[in-house]
Amino acid sequence: MIKRIYYGIRTTLIISWFYGILQIKRSPFSVLTFLLTPLSLVFFIYIFGGERALNYGIIGALISSIVSSSIIVETDATFLRIITKIQDIFVSSPVSPISYAAGLALSDLIPGLPGVVFFLTFLALINKLQILQFLAIFYAISLTWANISALGFFISTFARDPRDIWVYAPILTVVLGFISPVYYPITFLPNWAFYASLLSPTTYPAEIIRIVLNLSNNNLLYYSLGLLLYTCVLMFLAGKRLRWKEK
């Protein structure tokens, strides 16, 4: 059992190295793709909203950085399965589908990690985060990466051609990373929009962070369990649909 877990972790890290670290070495400016847009929004939020609005901007930037760098797993998974057929090589090897999916999801997160670390550090410095606050925020962003990656894998399983799937990542990035209440308080929404926003998986981590920073009076347990439930559902759906072996 221990050997199997070790092999699975090792496989995940190797895949993430090949498709994540080496990608940055080949194209270092890919890191800026996931940093500049959120950073520019934080800048304008600060200009027009002042210090009071800065926390909201950083929280939104942190969540949207994770979303934009995680949802693209849909295009990579589709490309590797249909075009390069590399997934077939993994299928015929001892690699488990969990290790493969986790490695690919981690590799797509890696170019976005500098932005995530930057915004998380910024948030920690201006709020002087305590250890429990930091752990709660880490819980929120970790599950965000997991459920957005699972959503990407789930969408990729419906693709018959990569051209069918490339359009969804930009749309989902806007909807989940910008339109959803991640850059602004959820209390700004009217009742109908409030309930609609609960359908977005990014509403929960953003609200968790705002609660932790005393920017919201909502129930932390409610949103924490909601985020966990959403993550479990999306991972279950992705696992059920993952085409590890073509029929």
Secondary structure, 3 states (H helix, E strand, C coil): CHHHHHHHHHHHHHHHHHHHHHHHHHCCCHHHHCCHHHHHHHHHHHHHHCHHHHHHHHHHHHHHHHHHHHCCHHHHHHHHHHCCCHHHHHHCCCCCHHHHHHHHHHHHHHHHHHHHHHHHHHHHHHHCCCHHHHHHHHHHHHHHHHHHHHHHHHHHCCCCCHHHCCCHHHHHHHHHHHHCCCCCCHHHCCHHHHHHHCCCCCHHHHHHHHHHCCCCCCCHHHHHHHHHHHHHHHHHHHHHHCCCCCC
